[in-house]
Amino acid sequence: MGKKIVIALGGNALGNNLPEQMIAVKETSKAIADLIEEGHQVVISHGNGPQVGMIQNAMAEFSRVHNQPLAPLSVCVAMSQGYIGYDLQNALREELLNRGIKKAVSTVLTQVAVDPEDKAFENPTKPIGAFMTKEEADKLVSEKGCKVIEDAGRGYRRVVASPKPQEIVELDIIKALIDAGQIVIAGGGGGIPVIKQGNHLKGVPAVIDKDFASAKLAEQIDADYLIILTAVEKVAINFGKPEQKWLSEITPDEARKYMEEGHFAPGSMLPKVQAAVQFAESKANRTALITLLEKAKNGIAGKTGTVIK
């Protein structure tokens, strides 16, 4: 029987600019279509690092030149969801039609609620936007109230919080589209971060980790599999060392032991393993897989990748 699968695309699946993205999504769509062709029900999430950075830099320059208000980060995330979804859904639709598969592909502009009391807001650590001189950084702090850090001798950058996702706001819409047999692209870039104020949803300057948001999406649509795609075929311990060991199947407890021993790099493999463990433990018979995009089909078949269950 086909599985309900959430695929979390990494940045390498989308390229770093518009021309690269248009080429990358064609190859990405082939790997996704392979899973659909096998009868699996697929929901797609994706990163947006280069794309949202490009949008934010453009909007910041517009603000500077025309003396207009700075576009909120939440708005920039929404923009990135729209244009990545546009390219991805069209490429996937075309690939499916070329295979004789007629399925609608929809992008859902997705908001993700976070806790306003999340400790991450007390200590913003996620650098975003262009590098600045100290004078430019001081001006941003005084005029806009933003927080900045000195970034490894390369200049100053704005930093924002990275709170944990609590709820997929458009969950009912996503479920309805899945039930209608559509392929859904949702939760792009970790989702548009919002906090609830009564009936109002207020965008906040934050970046939600894409893998944690994908795990939350997979939990809330009751998926069987979460596939987190990355730049390596399997997760390794002692990575890059003579005693390096590739991991084929591990339990959440084993994953936690390796995390405590410092085997996975923060901001790279660590959040992927953490998100995989979170999903695998959320309900019986849920499985997380970490692998390369082009190996996803073989990973589901148990032939490769790192499985956490």
SERO-4910 file (N, C-alpha, C, O; in steps of 0.05 Angstrom, whole numbers):
BEGIN
 pado doro    nc1    nc2    nc3   cac1   cac2   cac3    cc1    cc2    cc3    oc1    oc2    oc3
  Met    A     17    -24      0      0      0      0     17     25      0     39     25     11
  Gly    A      7     46    -13     22     71    -13     22     84     14      4     80     30
  Lys    A     43     99     19     47    113     45     40    143     41     42    154     20
  Lys    A     32    155     63     30    185     64     57    196     73     66    190     94
  Ile    A     69    211     55     96    220     59     99    250     58     87    263     41
  Val    A    113    262     77    122    289     76    151    290     67    168    278     80
  Ile    A    157    304     46    184    306     36    194    334     42    182    354     33
  Ala    A    215    336     58    227    362     64    251    367     46    273    355     50
  Leu    A    248    384     26    269    390      8    290    408     20    283    428     32
  Gly    A    315    402     16    337    419     24    343    440      3    332    440    -19
  Gly    A    361    458     10    368    480     -9    379    470    -35    375    483    -55
  Asn    A    394    448    -34    406    437    -59    385    428    -79    392    425   -103
  Ala    A    360    425    -71    339    417    -89    327    441   -103    310    438   -121
  Leu    A    335    466    -96    323    490   -107    342    509   -120    333    528   -133
  Gly    A    368    505   -116    387    524   -127    390    550   -110    376    552    -90
  Asn    A    407    568   -119    413    592   -104    402    618   -116    403    639   -104
  Asn    A    391    616   -140    380    640   -153    358    631   -173    353    607   -176
  Leu    A    346    651   -186    323    644   -203    330    625   -226    316    605   -230
  Pro    A    351    630   -241    358    611   -263    364    584   -253    355    564   -264
  Glu    A    380    582   -231    386    556   -219    361    541   -209    359    517   -213
  Gln    A    343    556   -197    319    544   -187    302    532   -209    291    510   -206
  Met    A    299    545   -232    283    535   -254    295    509   -265    280    492   -274
  Ile    A    321    506   -264    334    481   -272    331    460   -250    325    437   -256
  Ala    A    336    468   -225    336    449   -203    309    436   -199    308    412   -193
  Val    A    288    451   -201    261    440   -196    253    418   -216    237    401   -209
  Lys    A    265    419   -240    259    398   -259    270    371   -250    257    351   -253
  Glu    A    295    372   -240    307    347   -230    294    338   -204    289    314   -199
  Thr    A    287    357   -187    273    351   -162    247    338   -167    239    319   -154
  Ser    A    232    348   -187    206    337   -194    207    308   -203    188    293   -198
  Lys    A    229    301   -216    231    273   -225    232    254   -201    220    233   -201
  Ala    A    248    261   -181    250    244   -157    223    242   -142    216    221   -132
  Ile    A    209    265   -141    183    265   -127    163    249   -143    147    234   -132
  Ala    A    163    252   -170    145    238   -187    149    207   -185    130    192   -187
  Asp    A    174    199   -180    179    170   -176    162    159   -153    151    137   -155
  Leu    A    161    174   -132    146    165   -108    116    166   -114    101    147   -106
  Ile    A    106    186   -127     78    188   -134     70    165   -152     48    154   -150
  Glu    A     87    159   -171     82    138   -191     79    111   -177     65     93   -187
  Glu    A     93    108   -154     91     83   -139     66     82   -121     62     62   -107
  Gly    A     50    103   -122     25    102   -107     25    116    -80      6    114    -65
  His    A     47    130    -74     49    144    -49     35    171    -50     33    184    -71
  Gln    A     24    179    -27     11    206    -25     32    225    -14     43    221      8
  Val    A     38    246    -29     61    263    -23     53    291    -17     37    304    -30
  Val    A     65    301      5     63    330     12     92    340     13    110    326     23
  Ile    A     97    363      2    124    374     -1    128    399     15    111    417     14
  Ser    A    149    400     30    158    424     43    186    431     33    199    414     20
  His    A    195    455     38    221    462     27    234    485     43    221    499     58
  Gly    A    261    487     39    275    510     51    272    534     33    259    533     12
  Asn    A    283    557     43    281    582     27    304    601     33    302    625     27
  Gly    A    326    590     44    348    608     52    357    628     32    355    652     36
  Pro    A    367    619      9    377    638    -11    355    656    -22    359    680    -27
  Gln    A    331    644    -25    309    659    -37    299    682    -19    295    704    -28
  Val    A    295    675      7    284    696     25    306    717     30    299    741     34
  Gly    A    331    709     29    353    728     32    353    748      9    357    772     13
  Met    A    349    738    -15    348    755    -39    325    775    -38    328    798    -44
  Ile    A    302    764    -29    278    781    -27    282    803     -6    276    826    -10
  Gln    A    293    795     17    297    814     38    317    836     31    313    859     37
  Asn    A    338    828     18    358    848      9    346    867    -11    351    892     -9
  Ala    A    330    857    -29    317    875    -49    297    894    -35    296    918    -42
  Met    A    282    884    -16    263    900     -2    277    921     16    267    943     20
  Ala    A    300    913     28    315    931     44    326    954     28    327    977     36
  Glu    A    336    947      3    346    968    -14    324    987    -24    328   1011    -25
  Phe    A    301    976    -29    278    992    -37    271   1012    -14    266   1035    -18
  Ser    A    271   1001     11    266   1017     34    286   1040     37    279   1063     44
  Arg    A    311   1033     33    332   1054     36    330   1075     14    332   1099     20
  Val    A    327   1067    -11    327   1086    -33    302   1104    -33    304   1128    -39
  His    A    279   1092    -26    254   1107    -28    243   1116     -1    221   1127      1
  Asn    A    259   1111     20    251   1120     47    223   1109     54    206   1123     64
  Gln    A    220   1083     49    195   1069     55    199   1050     79    222   1043     85
  Pro    A    177   1042     93    180   1023    115    193    997    106    189    988     83
  Leu    A    209    985    123    223    960    117    202    937    117    186    935    135
  Ala    A    203    921     96    184    899     94    189    879    116    212    870    120
  Pro    A    169    870    131    173    851    153    184    825    142    178    817    119
  Leu    A    199    811    158    210    785    150    188    765    143    191    749    125
  Ser    A    166    766    158    144    748    153    133    752    125    124    732    112
  Val    A    132    777    115    123    783     88    143    771     67    134    760     47
  Cys    A    169    773     73    189    763     55    187    732     54    190    721     32
  Val    A    181    719     76    177    690     76    153    683     59    154    664     43
  Ala    A    131    698     61    108    693     45    114    696     15    105    680     -1
  Met    A    129    716      8    137    720    -20    153    696    -30    149    687    -52
  Ser    A    172    687    -13    188    664    -22    172    639    -25    176    623    -44
  Gln    A    152    634     -8    134    611    -11    120    613    -38    117    592    -52
  Gly    A    111    636    -46     96    640    -70    113    634    -95    104    619   -112
  Tyr    A    137    645    -96    151    641   -121    166    614   -123    170    604   -145
  Ile    A    173    603   -100    184    576   -101    162    556   -108    166    538   -124
  Gly    A    139    560    -96    116    542   -102    108    544   -131    101    523   -143
  Tyr    A    109    568   -142    102    572   -171    119    554   -189    109    540   -206
  Asp    A    146    556   -185    164    540   -201    161    510   -196    161    494   -215
  Leu    A    159    503   -170    159    475   -163    133    461   -172    134    439   -182
  Gln    A    110    474   -168     85    461   -175     82    458   -205     72    438   -215
  Asn    A     92    477   -220     91    475   -249    109    454   -260    102    439   -278
  Ala    A    134    452   -248    153    431   -257    142    404   -250    145    385   -267
  Leu    A    130    400   -227    120    374   -219     96    366   -235     93    343   -243
  Arg    A     78    386   -240     54    380   -257     63    371   -285     52    351   -295
  Glu    A     83    384   -296     92    377   -323    104    349   -323     99    333   -341
  Glu    A    121    343   -302    133    316   -301    112    294   -298    115    273   -311
  Leu    A     92    299   -282     71    279   -279     55    275   -305     49    252   -312
  Leu    A     49    297   -318     34    294   -343     51    280   -364     40    264   -381
  Asn    A     77    284   -364     94    270   -383     94    240   -378    100    224   -395
  Arg    A     87    232   -353     85    204   -346     57    193   -348     51    170   -341
  Gly    A     38    210   -357     11    202   -360     -5    203   -334    -25    190   -331
  Ile    A      5    218   -314     -8    220   -288    -20    248   -286     -7    268   -287
  Lys    A    -47    248   -283    -61    273   -282    -69    279   -253    -89    268   -243
  Lys    A    -53    295   -239    -59    303   -212    -54    333   -209    -35    344   -220
  Ala    A    -72    345   -194    -68    374   -188    -46    377   -167    -43    361   -149
  Val    A    -30    399   -171     -9    406   -152    -15    434   -142    -17    453   -158
  Ser    A    -17    437   -115    -25    463   -104     -4    472    -83      6    456    -67
  Thr    A      2    498    -84     18    510    -63      0    525    -43    -16    541    -51
  Val    A      3    519    -18    -12    532      3      6    551     18     26    544     30
  Leu    A     -1    577     17     13    597     33      8    589     63    -15    591     72
  Thr    A     29    582     76     27    568    102     38    585    125     61    593    125
  Gln    A     21    591    145     29    604    169     34    583    191     19    563    192
  Val    A     54    587    207     60    569    229     60    584    255     76    603    258
  Ala    A     43    577    273     41    591    299     64    582    317     71    559    319
  Val    A     76    602    331     97    597    350     88    609    377     70    625    379
  Asp    A    102    600    398     96    610    425    110    637    429    134    638    427
  Pro    A     95    658    436    108    684    440    126    683    464    144    701    467
  Glu    A    123    663    482    141    660    505    164    642    500    180    636    518
  Asp    A    168    633    475    190    616    468    216    630    476    220    653    469
  Lys    A    234    615    489    259    627    499    277    637    476    294    654    480
  Ala    A    272    627    451    288    636    428    285    666    424    304    679    413
  Phe    A    262    678    431    258    707    427    276    723    446    281    747    440
  Glu    A    285    711    468    302    726    486    331    727    476    347    744    485
  Asn    A    338    708    458    365    707    449    366    701    419    372    678    411
  Pro    A    360    721    402    360    716    373    388    708    363    408    720    371
  Thr    A    390    687    347    416    677    338    417    672    308    439    666    298
  Lys    A    395    674    294    394    667    266    402    691    248    386    709    246
  Pro    A    426    691    236    433    714    219    417    714    193    412    693    181
  Ile    A    408    738    185    393    741    160    403    766    146    414    784    158
  Gly    A    398    767    120    403    792    105    433    796     99    450    779    105
  Ala    A    438    819     88    465    826     78    483    834    101    474    842    123
  Phe    A    510    833     96    529    843    115    529    874    115    524    886     94
  Met    A    534    885    138    533    914    141    559    924    155    572    909    169
  Thr    A    565    950    151    586    962    167    575    968    195    551    966    200
  Lys    A    592    975    213    583    982    240    564   1006    240    545   1007    255
  Glu    A    570   1025    223    553   1049    221    525   1041    211    505   1050    222
  Glu    A    524   1024    191    498   1016    180    483    999    201    459   1002    204
  Ala    A    497    982    216    485    966    236    474    983    259    451    979    268
  Asp    A    489   1003    268    480   1021    289    455   1036    281    437   1041    297
  Lys    A    454   1044    255    431   1059    245    406   1040    245    384   1049    252
  Leu    A    410   1015    237    388    996    236    377    991    265    353    989    268
  Val    A    395    989    284    387    985    312    371   1009    322    350   1006    335
  Ser    A    382   1033    317    369   1058    328    343   1065    314    324   1074    327
  Glu    A    341   1060    288    317   1068    273    296   1047    271    272   1053    272
  Lys    A    304   1021    270    285   1000    266    282    982    290    264    965    291
  Gly    A    300    985    310    298    968    334    307    939    329    301    922    345
  Cys    A    321    934    307    331    907    301    355    900    319    368    917    330
  Lys    A    360    874    321    383    864    335    404    855    315    397    843    294
  Val    A    430    861    320    451    854    302    474    841    317    476    843    342
  Ile    A    490    826    302    515    814    313    538    819    294    534    824    270
  Glu    A    562    818    305    586    818    288    590    789    279    592    771    296
  Asp    A    592    784    253    592    757    242    620    750    231    627    755    208
  Ala    A    636    737    249    661    724    242    680    743    227    694    734    208
  Gly    A    681    768    234    699    787    222    691    797    194    706    812    181
  Arg    A    668    788    185    659    795    157    641    819    157    633    828    135
  Gly    A    634    829    180    615    851    181    593    845    201    594    826    216
  Tyr    A    572    862    200    550    859    219    525    849    204    521    856    181
  Arg    A    509    832    217    485    822    205    462    824    226    467    822    250
  Arg    A    438    827    215    415    825    232    411    796    242    416    778    226
  Val    A    401    793    266    395    766    276    366    766    286    356    786    297
  Val    A    353    743    282    325    740    291    323    713    306    342    697    305
  Ala    A    301    709    320    297    685    335    290    662    317    281    665    294
  Ser    A    294    637    327    286    613    313    269    596    332    279    576    342
  Pro    A    244    604    336    226    589    355    217    563    343    217    559    319
  Lys    A    208    545    361    197    519    352    169    522    342    153    537    353
  Pro    A    162    508    321    134    509    310    115    495    329    121    474    340
  Gln    A     91    507    332     71    496    350     47    485    335     35    465    343
  Glu    A     39    499    313     14    492    299     15    501    270     23    524    265
  Ile    A      7    484    252      4    492    224    -24    505    221    -44    491    223
  Val    A    -24    531    216    -50    545    216    -69    535    194    -93    533    198
  Glu    A    -58    530    170    -75    522    147    -78    492    146    -82    481    124
  Leu    A    -77    478    168    -78    449    169   -103    438    155   -101    419    140
  Asp    A   -126    449    161   -151    439    150   -151    441    119   -161    423    106
  Ile    A   -140    463    109   -139    466     80   -121    445     68   -128    433     48
  Ile    A    -97    441     80    -78    421     70    -91    393     70    -88    378     51
  Lys    A   -104    387     92   -117    360     94   -139    357     73   -141    335     61
  Ala    A   -154    378     68   -176    376     48   -164    371     20   -175    355      4
  Leu    A   -142    384     14   -129    380    -12   -118    352    -15   -120    339    -36
  Ile    A   -106    342      7    -96    314      7   -119    295      3   -116    276    -14
  Asp    A   -140    299     17   -164    281     15   -175    282    -14   -188    263    -23
  Ala    A   -171    305    -27   -181    307    -55   -162    295    -75   -167    297    -99
  Gly    A   -140    283    -66   -121    270    -83   -101    289    -95    -86    281   -114
  Gln    A    -99    313    -85    -79    332    -96    -52    328    -82    -49    317    -61
  Ile    A    -31    338    -96     -4    339    -85     -1    368    -74     -7    387    -88
  Val    A      7    370    -49      8    396    -36     36    404    -29     52    388    -20
  Ile    A     42    429    -35     67    442    -27     60    461     -4     44    479     -8
  Ala    A     71    457     20     63    472     43     87    476     62    106    461     61
  Gly    A     84    496     79    104    500    100    131    509     90    152    504    103
  Gly    A    131    522     66    157    531     55    173    549     73    162    567     86
  Gly    A    199    543     74    217    560     91    211    558    120    218    575    136
  Gly    A    198    536    129    191    533    157    164    545    164    155    544    186
  Gly    A    151    558    143    126    571    148    129    601    155    151    609    163
  Ile    A    108    616    151    108    644    158    103    645    188     82    637    198
  Pro    A    122    655    204    119    653    233     99    674    244    101    698    238
  Val    A     80    664    259     59    682    270     54    675    299     59    652    308
  Ile    A     43    694    314     33    689    341      4    695    341     -5    713    327
  Lys    A    -11    681    358    -40    685    360    -46    707    380    -36    706    403
  Gln    A    -62    726    372    -72    747    389   -102    748    387   -114    763    371
  Gly    A   -116    731    402   -144    727    398   -149    714    371   -138    693    365
  Asn    A   -166    727    355   -171    717    328   -150    728    307   -151    720    284
  His    A   -133    745    316   -113    757    298    -87    741    298    -78    731    319
  Leu    A    -75    738    274    -49    726    271    -29    748    265    -31    761    244
  Lys    A     -9    751    282     10    772    279     37    760    270     48    743    283
  Gly    A     47    769    247     73    760    237     95    770    256     94    792    266
  Val    A    115    753    260    137    760    278    164    757    263    166    740    245
  Pro    A    183    773    270    210    771    257    225    747    268    239    748    288
  Ala    A    222    725    254    234    700    263    237    681    239    225    685    218
  Val    A    254    661    243    258    640    223    253    613    236    268    606    255
  Ile    A    233    599    227    228    572    238    244    552    222    244    552    198
  Asp    A    258    535    236    274    514    223    256    497    205    236    487    214
  Lys    A    264    494    180    249    480    160    244    450    168    222    440    163
  Asp    A    263    438    180    260    409    187    241    405    210    226    386    210
  Phe    A    242    423    230    223    421    252    195    427    243    176    414    251
  Ala    A    192    447    225    165    453    214    155    429    197    131    423    198
  Ser    A    172    416    182    164    393    166    155    370    184    136    356    178
  Ala    A    170    366    206    162    345    225    135    351    237    118    333    241
  Lys    A    130    376    244    104    384    256     82    380    235     60    370    242
  Leu    A     87    387    210     67    383    189     62    354    185     38    346    183
  Ala    A     82    337    185     79    308    182     63    296    205     46    279    201
  Glu    A     68    306    229     52    297    252     23    304    249      6    287    253
  Gln    A     18    329    241    -10    339    242    -27    329    219    -51    330    220
  Ile    A    -14    319    197    -30    307    176    -30    277    178    -41    263    161
  Asp    A    -18    266    200    -17    238    205     -2    223    183    -13    203    172
  Ala    A     21    232    176     37    219    155     50    194    166     54    191    190
  Asp    A     57    176    148     71    151    155    101    156    155    116    145    171
  Tyr    A    110    172    136    139    177    132    145    207    131    129    223    121
  Leu    A    167    214    143    179    240    139    206    236    126    224    223    137
  Ile    A    210    246    102    235    244     88    249    271     88    239    290     77
  Ile    A    272    272    102    288    297    103    311    293     84    328    276     88
  Leu    A    311    310     63    331    307     42    355    325     48    351    348     57
  Thr    A    378    315     43    402    330     50    424    324     29    418    313      8
  Ala    A    449    332     35    471    330     16    486    303     17    505    299      2
  Val    A    478    285     35    492    260     38    471    237     37    448    241     44
  Glu    A    480    213     29    462    190     26    453    180     53    430    171     56
  Lys    A    472    181     73    465    171    100    477    190    121    496    206    114
  Val    A    467    189    145    479    203    167    503    187    177    503    163    176
  Ala    A    523    202    187    547    188    197    554    198    225    548    221    232
  Ile    A    567    181    240    580    189    264    610    191    259    620    177    241
  Asn    A    624    208    273    653    213    269    657    222    240    676    213    226
  Phe    A    639    239    230    640    247    202    667    261    195    676    278    209
  Gly    A    679    252    173    703    263    163    728    253    178    750    262    172
  Lys    A    725    234    196    747    223    211    753    195    202    736    182    188
  Pro    A    777    184    208    783    157    199    763    136    209    758    116    195
  Glu    A    751    141    232    732    121    244    703    127    236    685    118    249
  Gln    A    700    143    215    673    150    206    656    125    201    666    105    190
  Lys    A    631    126    209    612    103    206    585    113    196    573    131    208
  Trp    A    576    103    173    550    109    163    529     94    178    532     71    184
  Leu    A    506    107    183    485     95    198    461     88    180    451    105    166
  Ser    A    453     63    181    431     54    164    404     55    178    384     65    167
  Glu    A    403     45    203    378     46    218    385     49    248    401     34    259
  Ile    A    373     69    260    377     74    289    351     80    303    331     88    290
  Thr    A    351     76    328    328     83    345    330    112    354    352    123    353
  Pro    A    308    123    364    310    150    375    330    152    398    344    172    401
  Asp    A    331    131    415    350    131    437    379    132    428    396    146    439
  Glu    A    384    116    407    411    116    396    418    143    384    440    153    387
  Ala    A    398    155    370    402    182    358    409    202    380    427    219    377
  Arg    A    394    201    402    399    220    424    427    216    436    441    236    442
  Lys    A    436    191    438    463    186    448    484    198    430    503    211    439
  Tyr    A    480    195    404    499    207    385    499    237    386    519    251    383
  Met    A    474    249    390    472    278    392    487    288    417    501    308    415
  Glu    A    483    274    439    497    282    464    527    280    462    542    296    474
  Glu    A    536    262    445    565    259    441    576    279    421    600    279    416
  Gly    A    559    295    409    567    316    391    574    308    363    591    321    350
  His    A    562    287    353    569    277    327    557    294    304    567    292    281
  Phe    A    536    309    309    522    323    288    525    353    291    521    364    312
  Ala    A    531    366    269    537    395    270    512    412    273    492    408    259
  Pro    A    512    431    292    490    449    296    486    465    270    505    473    257
  Gly    A    460    470    263    455    485    239    458    469    213    454    480    191
  Ser    A    466    444    216    469    427    192    454    400    196    430    399    192
  Met    A    469    380    205    456    354    209    440    352    235    420    337    236
  Leu    A    448    366    256    435    364    282    405    369    281    390    352    290
  Pro    A    395    392    269    366    396    269    351    375    252    328    369    258
  Lys    A    364    363    232    352    343    216    347    317    233    326    305    232
  Val    A    367    310    248    365    286    266    345    292    288    328    274    294
  Gln    A    345    316    299    326    323    321    298    321    310    280    311    324
  Ala    A    293    332    286    266    332    275    257    304    268    234    297    272
  Ala    A    276    288    258    270    260    252    261    244    277    242    229    276
  Val    A    276    249    298    269    235    324    242    244    334    226    228    343
  Gln    A    237    270    332    211    281    341    188    268    327    168    260    339
  Phe    A    191    265    300    169    253    285    167    223    291    145    213    295
  Ala    A    189    209    292    188    180    296    176    173    323    163    152    325
  Glu    A    179    190    343    168    185    369    140    195    373    127    190    394
  Ser    A    129    210    354    104    223    358     80    204    357     59    210    368
  Lys    A     83    180    345     62    161    344     73    134    334     94    134    321
  Ala    A     61    112    342     70     86    333     70     84    303     53     95    289
  Asn    A     89     69    292     91     62    264     98     86    246     91     86    222
  Arg    A    110    107    258    119    129    242    149    127    238    164    120    256
  Thr    A    158    132    213    186    128    206    197    154    193    184    167    177
  Ala    A    221    161    201    236    183    189    259    173    173    272    153    181
  Leu    A    264    185    151    286    177    133    302    202    125    291    222    117
  Ile    A    328    200    128    346    222    120    364    211     97    378    191    101
  Thr    A    363    224     74    379    214     51    381    236     30    371    258     33
  Leu    A    393    228      7    395    245    -16    368    246    -31    352    227    -30
  Leu    A    363    268    -45    339    270    -61    335    246    -81    314    234    -82
  Glu    A    356    241    -96    354    220   -116    353    192   -105    349    173   -119
  Lys    A    357    189    -78    356    163    -65    330    159    -50    327    138    -36
  Ala    A    312    178    -51    287    176    -35    271    151    -41    262    138    -23
  Lys    A    269    144    -66    253    121    -74    266     95    -63    252     78    -52
  Asn    A    292     93    -65    306     70    -53    305     70    -23    304     49    -10
  Gly    A    305     94    -11    303     96     18    277     85     28    276     71     48
  Ile    A    255     92     15    229     82     23    228     51     20    214     38     36
  Ala    A    242     41      1    243     12     -3    262     -2     16    266    -26     15
  Gly    A    275     14     33    294      2     53    321     -4     43    335    -20     55
  Lys    A    329      7     20    354      0      7    377     19     15    400     12     11
  Thr    A    371     43     25    391     62     31    380     83     50    358     82     59
  Gly    A    397    104     57    389    125     75    391    117    104    397     93    110
  Thr    A    387    136    121    386    131    150    357    131    159    344    152    157
  Val    A    349    109    170    321    106    180    321    109    210    337     97    224
  Ile    A    302    125    220    298    128    249    270    120    255    251    132    245
  Lys    A    267     99    271    239     89    278    240     74    304    219     64    313
***
